[in-house]
Amino acid sequence: MRFITWNVNGFRAALKKGFMEWLEEADPDVLALQEIRCEWDEVELGVRRQLESAFDICWFPARSKKGYAGSATLSRKELGFQHQPGLGIEAYDQEGRMVVSRREKLAFLAGYFPNASTGLSRLDYKRAFARDLAAQVRTLHGEGLDVILTGDMNVAPEEIDLARPKDNRMNPGFTDEEREDFRLYLASGLHDVLRERNPDVPGLYTWWTQRGGARAKNVGWRIDHFLVSRALKERVEIVIHPDVMGSDHCPVSLVLT
């Protein structure tokens, strides 16, 4: 199965930048989107019909604020994934943070993790989300399920995961607290396979500011991740696709054999 995660920075905006053409070429079995920023019925009818003909769709926009955040998971109909919008915790579910999908012995958790925000005003909220999500992963492991956790996690775990760590120390996405909380996912039994296999490789970025030609210069951050259970780590190949435009993030793919 081929999984792809992508923060599209507004789904309707992405449609105007070639999203459907990219989707046909990329041909994912399961697609996780973040920052969809719209209701399903706000998407052009022809696009909805085309997607609904091929995918089971869990569209999970934010209820707390129109045009904000939101996530979605689309899976090929023949795979038979069962999708659940939300973690069952209203503080996160009202912002459309996470979709939980299951198929046989596999749990696929995908979503848009909170940003600590300017002045770290949402750091406490983000830390609570990390604790609760790590607890959910432990519960799934306790049920005998293998887990894939993915999405825009809004954290660069290590200095090698961003181009200018010294300049960004204690900025949102690179605080000591957020990096510590990322390790909660690892402590829950998940593995950052891409970094484990490339421990000393710089420049593996998935997001770039839109200022100063950062993307062309590859001055970026690795904040979009796939984490997998130990039982899956030798069965996956993870690739970043920085050549795909249409958002300030690029897609990341995982192939499970």
N, C-alpha and C positions, 0 to 999 in steps of 0.2 A: 504493500500500500504506500502511496505517495501522499504525504501530508505537507501542507504549506500554511505558514502563518504570515500575515501582512497587516500592518497598520496602514490603512489606506487614506487616513487623514481626510475623511469625508467620502462616503461611498458615491454619492451623486457627482462629486468633483472627480473621483477616480474614473467614473464612466465616461466622462468627457475627455479623459486622457488615455483612452485605449484599453480600459480594463477588460472588456469582453474579448478583445483580440488576444490580450495576454492570457486570459483564462483558457481559451481554446488551445493555445500553444503549450501552456504549462500543464494542462490536463491533470489536475490533482484529483485524488480519490476523496480527500477530506481537505477542506479549506477553512481556516480560521481567520476572521477579519476583526480588526479593532478600529475604534473611532469611526464607526459607521455613521453616526450623527444624523440619523433620519429614521422615520417609521418605514415599515415595509410598503405601506400603501402610498408613500411619497415617491417610491421608485417608479420609473417609467414602466407602463403596463407590459410593453413588449419584452423588456428585460426580465421582469418578474416571471412572465410565462416561459421564457427560455430557460431560466434557472430552475423553475419549478418542474419542468419536464425532465430534468436530469438529476436533481438533488433533493434530498430531504433537508429542509432549511429550518434552523432555529435562529430567528432574528430577534435580538434582545437589546432594544434601544433603551436609553435612560428615560426614566419617568420623572426624575427630579428636575430636569431642565431640558427644554426642547433644543435639539441640535447639539447635544453634548455627549461625549463619550460613546458608550454602547459597544456591543460585540456581537458576533454572529459565527455560527458554525454551519457549514454546508457539507453534506456527505452524499456520495453516489447512492442512489436508491437501492441498488442491488446489494449494498453492504449491510443494510439493516441496522445501522446505528440508532439507538434510542437517545434522544436529546432532552436535557433538562435545563431550562433557563434559570440560572442563579444557583447560589450556594445555600439558599434558605435562610439568609441573614439579610434583613431588610436594608441595613445601612449600605451594603454593597449592591444588593439586587436592584435598588432604586436607581442606581447609576449604570446598570447593564454591564456589570464587571466580568461575569464569568458564565460560560456554558459548560455543563458537564455532560459528556456523551459516553455511552457504553455499548460495547459489542463483545459478546462472549466473555473472555477473561481480560478484556482491555478497557481501561477507563481513559478517556481523552478529555483533559481539562484545558480550556483555551479561553483567553480573555485579555482585557485591557486593565492592567494593574494600575493602581493609583499613582499619581505623580505627587511628590512631596510639596511641589508648588513654591512659588516665590516666597522667600522668607521662611521656608520650611513650615508654612502654615498648616499643611496637611500631613506632616510627618507622623503624628500620632495615629491618624486614620490609616495611613499606609502600613504602619507597623502592626496595627491590629489586624488588618487584612492579611498580612504575611503569616501571623501566628495562626489565624483561623484557617487559612488555606493549607498550611503545613499540617495542621491537625487533620484536615480532610484527607490529605494524601496518606497519612498514617492509617486512618480508618480504612481507606480503600486497600492499602497493602494488607491490613489485618483481615480483610474479606477475601484475600487471595487473588486480588486483581493486579495486573501490571498497569503502570501509569505512564502516560505521556502528558507532561505539563508544558504549555507553550503560551506565547503571546508577547505583547509589548510589556515587559516587566519593569520598565522605567528604572533600571539600575545597571550600572557597569560594575561587575563584581570585583575586578582587580584593576590595578593601574594599567596593565597591558590592554585593557578593554576600552580605553579611550585615548585619543591622540595627545591630550594635554592634561594629564592627571594633576600636576602641581597647580595649574591655574584653576582647576575645578574642585579642589579639595573642599568638602563641606557644602558644595552646591547641590541642588536637587539632583538625585540620580547618582551621587557619588559621596554621600555622607557615610561616616563610619557606621551609623545605625542601619542604613539601608543595605550596606554591604554585609553587615552582620546578619540581617534578616534574610538575605539571599541564602545564607548558609543554613537557615532553618529548612529550606527545601532539600538541601543536600543531606542534612541530618535525618530527614524523614525517609531517606532511602533512594533519592534521585541522583542522577549523574549528569553533569554538564559535559557531555561527550565531545562536543566540538573543541572545547578548551582542553580537556584531558588529552585529546589526540594531537593538539597543536599548542603545547604549553608555552612555547617561546615565540610564537608567530604574531607579530603586530599587524595592525591594519585590518583586522577582521571586524569591520564595523557594519552596522545596520541602520544607523540614523545619522543625519547630518543637518546642522542648522542651515537655514536657507539664506543666511547672511555670508558675505565675504567669499563666495565661491568655495565654500567648505567641502562640498561634495566632489568637485573637480580635483581638489587638492587632497581628498580623502582625510580630512580633519573631522573625524567622526567618533561615534560611540557604539559599542556593542551592547544594546539594551533589549533586543528581541531574541528570545532564547527558546531552545528545546531542551527540556530535562526529561530523562527517562529512568525507569526502574532498572536495577542491576540486571535482571533477567533479559532485558531488551538491549543492553548497551552494546553487545557484540553483533546485534542484528540490524543496526541502524547506520545510515550514512546521512550526514547533515551538511548542507551547502548553503552559503549566503549568496544571494544574487544581486550584487550591487549595480549591475547594468540595467536592471528593470526600473524605469522611471514611473512617474505618476503620483508620487508621494515623497515626503521627506524621509520616510523609511523605505527599505527595500524588503522584498520577500525573503524568507528563509524556508528551505525545504528539508524534509526528513523522509527517507525511504526506509521502510520496514520490510525486511525479508523473512 
